[in-house]
């Protein structure tokens, strides 16, 4: 089966076509500013291997979507209601779905939500210490934004453990430009470093990560900055870029020869270690660490470093937990899940 995976961002849309028994037969990127025209061109380019199913990665689904959903009138209406919670990403997704239904007529489209895996976070982890009515009306809760990776990687790790899945304690470390850590007990997340937006949590390539809210007020009061200036500073000029003073990616940060990046590396290592400690406390120990994401190769340095510092496994055992890598690219993970969804719907 040919599955077209679409991963819309704010400015561009990544696509890949996966066929039976292959990895990525084709892949590319299109401008999000001219979706209809670019989809028409893509349909022509794939004329010799037209997609039989389209799978779309959606950044935000709130609590409305707790799993994959077929793109239909009901799901599109629900997505439209969520636009105020993700005003940059969801309008692009909605435009993509509208154009896709015209360009690829009669091709089923399945939506996969990064937040769905975290819709089951316990309230003690998802809730903020603010007025509950205000939080509910604005959708302010801890979400998690790499749920597709976390779910697939933790399931892979549990299969490797060889113990009953419901007892497995996994620290899932997703090494993306916005890195994220989740503690997964059985098949359910119990902690997550990201928050109401991906800005919270660990420092990213250009994003600040966890921040005292008063810093935002200080920037506004003392520098006279408005919302756009503050947003630019925290999302585009912070994180590893701000710490190192130059652009740096995760795999470069953990390279053995990167001595000049040691101060930035120490900050990120400390944040990761703290998040792992919180996850261990929530699960009562840890059985394995699993690394995923496009920079999963950084696990070669980060895995041994972390495992020697996380020696508690619960009970009387005190030895380093194992760590493994999950090397599947995101579009392949989505394509495989799409096949499962189609199979389940056909047999329902």
C-alpha positions in Angstrom: 0.0 0.0 0.0 1.3 3.5 -0.9 0.9 5.8 2.0 1.5 9.5 1.7 2.7 11.1 5.0 2.3 14.8 5.3 3.9 16.7 8.2 2.7 20.4 8.1 4.7 23.1 9.8 4.0 26.8 9.9 5.9 27.6 6.7 6.5 24.3 5.0 5.0 20.8 4.6 7.3 17.7 4.6 6.0 14.8 2.6 7.1 11.2 2.0 5.6 8.3 0.1 6.1 4.8 1.6 5.2 1.6 -0.2 5.0 -2.0 0.8 8.3 -3.5 1.7 10.2 -0.3 1.3 11.5 2.5 3.4 11.0 5.9 1.9 10.4 5.6 -1.8 10.2 9.4 -2.2 10.3 12.4 0.0 10.3 16.2 -0.3 9.0 19.5 1.0 6.5 22.1 -0.2 5.8 25.7 0.6 2.8 26.1 3.0 1.9 29.4 1.3 0.6 27.7 -1.9 -0.9 24.4 -0.7 -3.4 23.8 -3.4 -1.0 24.4 -6.2 1.8 22.4 -4.6 -0.6 19.4 -3.9 -1.6 19.4 -7.6 2.1 19.3 -8.5 2.7 16.5 -6.0 -0.2 14.5 -7.4 1.4 14.7 -10.9 4.8 13.7 -9.5 3.3 10.6 -7.9 1.1 9.6 -10.9 3.1 6.3 -11.3 2.5 5.4 -7.7 -0.6 7.3 -6.4 -1.2 7.2 -2.7 -4.0 4.9 -1.4 -4.0 6.5 2.0 -2.9 9.9 3.3 -1.6 10.2 6.9 -1.3 13.7 8.4 0.7 14.6 11.5 -1.1 17.2 13.5 0.9 19.1 16.2 -2.1 19.9 18.5 -5.3 18.0 19.2 -5.9 19.1 22.8 -8.1 16.7 24.8 -10.6 16.4 21.9 -8.4 13.8 20.1 -7.2 10.9 22.2 -6.0 8.8 19.2 -5.9 8.8 15.4 -9.0 10.1 13.6 -10.4 9.9 10.1 -10.5 13.3 8.4 -14.3 14.0 8.0 -16.8 16.7 8.7 -16.8 15.9 12.5 -13.1 15.9 13.0 -12.6 19.0 10.9 -15.2 20.8 13.0 -13.4 19.8 16.2 -10.0 21.0 14.8 -11.5 24.3 13.8 -12.7 24.8 17.5 -9.1 24.2 18.6 -7.5 26.9 16.4 -7.4 29.5 19.2 -5.1 27.0 21.1 -2.7 26.6 18.2 -3.2 29.6 16.0 0.0 29.1 14.0 -0.2 25.4 13.2 -3.9 24.4 12.9 -4.9 26.9 10.1 -2.2 25.3 7.9 -3.5 21.8 8.8 -7.0 22.8 7.9 -6.0 24.3 4.6 -4.0 21.2 3.8 -7.0 18.9 4.6 -9.3 21.1 2.5 -7.0 21.1 -0.5 -6.1 17.5 -0.1 -9.8 16.4 -0.3 -10.0 18.1 -3.7 -6.7 17.1 -5.1 -6.7 13.5 -3.9 -10.4 12.7 -4.2 -11.7 9.5 -2.6 -8.3 8.9 -0.8 -8.9 8.3 2.9 -7.0 10.7 5.2 -6.0 9.7 8.8 -5.0 12.3 11.4 -2.3 11.5 13.9 -1.9 13.9 16.9 1.3 14.6 18.7 -0.8 15.4 21.8 -3.0 12.4 21.8 -0.6 10.2 23.8 -0.5 12.8 26.5 -4.3 13.2 26.8 -4.0 10.5 29.5 -1.6 12.4 31.7 -2.7 12.3 35.3 -4.2 15.6 36.4 -1.5 16.0 39.0 0.9 16.3 36.1 -1.3 18.1 33.5 -2.8 20.8 35.7 -1.2 24.2 36.4 -1.5 26.0 39.7 -3.9 28.7 38.2 -7.6 29.2 38.4 -9.1 26.0 37.1 -12.0 27.7 35.2 -9.5 30.0 33.4 -7.3 27.1 32.6 -10.2 25.0 31.2 -11.6 27.9 29.1 -8.2 28.6 27.5 -7.1 25.0 27.2 -4.1 25.6 29.5 -2.7 22.2 30.5 0.5 20.3 30.0 0.3 18.6 26.6 3.4 17.0 25.3 4.3 17.5 21.7 6.2 14.4 20.6 3.6 11.8 21.5 3.9 9.8 18.3 7.6 9.2 18.9 7.1 8.5 22.7 4.4 6.0 22.1 6.3 4.1 19.4 9.7 4.3 21.2 8.3 3.2 24.6 6.4 0.3 23.0 9.6 -0.8 21.3 11.5 -0.5 24.6 8.9 -2.6 26.4 9.1 -5.3 23.7 12.9 -5.4 24.3 12.5 -5.7 28.1 10.7 -9.0 28.0 8.6 -8.2 31.1 4.8 -7.7 31.4 4.1 -4.4 29.7 1.9 -3.1 32.5 4.9 -3.2 34.8 7.4 -1.6 32.5 9.0 1.7 33.6 10.4 3.6 30.6 12.1 7.0 30.3 11.5 8.1 26.8 13.9 10.8 25.6 13.0 12.4 22.3 15.9 14.2 20.8 14.3 16.7 18.5 15.0 20.5 18.0 12.5 20.8 20.9 13.7 17.9 23.0 11.2 16.2 25.3 11.3 13.6 28.1 8.3 11.5 29.2 8.1 8.9 31.9 5.9 6.0 30.6 4.5 3.5 33.1 3.2 0.5 31.1 1.7 2.2 28.1 0.6 5.4 29.9 2.6 8.6 30.3 2.9 9.9 33.9 5.3 12.9 33.4 6.2 15.1 30.5 8.6 18.0 30.2 6.7 20.1 27.7 3.7 22.2 28.7 0.8 24.2 27.3 3.2 24.9 24.3 6.5 23.4 23.3 8.2 26.4 24.7 8.1 25.0 28.2 10.4 22.1 29.3 14.0 21.5 28.1 16.0 24.2 26.2 15.8 23.5 22.5 17.9 24.6 19.5 16.5 28.1 19.7 13.8 28.0 22.4 14.4 28.8 26.0 12.7 25.9 27.7 11.4 26.3 31.3 11.4 29.9 32.3 10.3 32.0 35.4 7.2 33.8 34.1 8.4 37.0 35.8 11.2 37.1 33.2 8.6 37.9 30.6 7.2 40.7 32.7 10.8 42.0 33.2 11.4 42.1 29.5 8.2 44.0 29.0 8.7 46.4 31.9 12.4 47.2 31.7 13.0 46.9 28.0 9.6 48.0 26.8 9.3 44.9 24.6 5.9 43.8 23.2 4.5 40.3 22.7 6.2 39.8 19.3 9.6 40.9 20.5 9.4 38.7 23.5 8.2 35.7 21.5 11.0 36.1 19.0 13.6 36.3 21.8 12.3 33.2 23.6 11.6 31.0 20.5 14.2 32.1 18.0 17.2 33.5 19.9 17.3 31.4 23.1 18.1 27.7 24.0 21.3 26.3 22.8 21.8 29.3 20.4 21.6 31.6 23.4 23.8 29.5 25.7 26.5 28.8 23.1 26.4 32.1 21.2 26.2 30.3 17.9 23.8 27.9 16.1 24.2 24.4 17.4 22.3 21.1 17.0 22.0 18.3 19.5 24.3 15.9 17.7 27.0 18.6 17.5 26.5 19.4 21.2 27.3 15.9 22.3 30.2 15.3 19.9 33.4 14.4 21.8 35.4 17.2 20.2 32.9 19.9 21.1 34.9 21.3 24.0 33.8 24.9 23.3 30.2 23.8 23.7 30.8 22.3 27.2 29.0 25.1 29.2 25.8 24.8 27.0 26.1 21.0 27.2 26.3 21.1 31.0 23.1 23.1 31.2 21.1 20.8 29.0 22.6 17.7 30.7 21.5 19.0 34.0 18.0 19.7 32.8 17.7 16.2 31.3 19.0 14.6 34.4 16.5 16.5 36.6 13.7 15.5 34.3 14.7 11.9 34.4 14.9 12.0 38.1 11.4 13.4 38.3 10.2 10.6 35.9 11.9 7.9 38.0 10.3 9.3 41.2 6.8 9.2 39.5 7.3 5.6 38.4 9.1 4.3 41.5 12.2 3.5 39.4 13.2 2.9 35.8 13.8 -0.2 33.8 15.2 1.3 30.6 15.9 4.5 28.7 14.9 4.8 25.1 16.1 7.6 22.7 14.2 8.6 19.6 14.0 11.6 17.3 16.1 12.9 14.4 19.1 13.4 16.7 18.9 10.0 18.3 22.6 9.4 17.5 23.4 11.7 20.4 22.4 8.8 22.6 25.8 7.3 22.0 27.2 10.0 24.4 24.1 10.8 26.4 23.0 7.2 27.1 26.1 6.0 29.0 26.4 9.4 30.9 22.7 9.2 32.0 22.7 5.5 32.9 25.6 5.8 35.3 23.7 8.5 37.2 20.4 6.8 37.3 21.3 3.7 39.3 18.0 3.2 41.2 15.6 0.6 39.7 13.5 0.0 42.8 13.6 -2.7 45.5 17.2 -3.7 46.3 18.6 -3.4 42.9 21.2 -0.7 42.4 22.8 -0.9 39.0 22.6 1.3 35.9 19.5 0.9 33.8 20.1 -0.1 30.2 19.5 2.3 27.3 18.5 1.6 23.7 17.9 3.7 20.6 14.8 3.8 18.5 16.0 4.8 15.0 12.7 4.8 13.0 12.1 8.1 11.3 8.8 9.8 12.2 7.2 9.5 8.8 7.8 5.7 8.8 6.3 5.4 12.3 3.2 7.3 11.1 2.9 5.2 7.9 3.0 1.9 10.0 0.4 3.2 12.3 -1.8 4.2 9.4 -1.7 0.6 8.2 -2.8 -0.6 11.6 -5.7 1.9 11.7 -6.9 0.8 8.3 -6.7 -2.8 9.2 -8.6 -2.2 12.5 -11.3 -0.2 10.7 -11.7 -2.9 8.1 -12.2 -5.7 10.6 -14.4 -3.6 13.0 
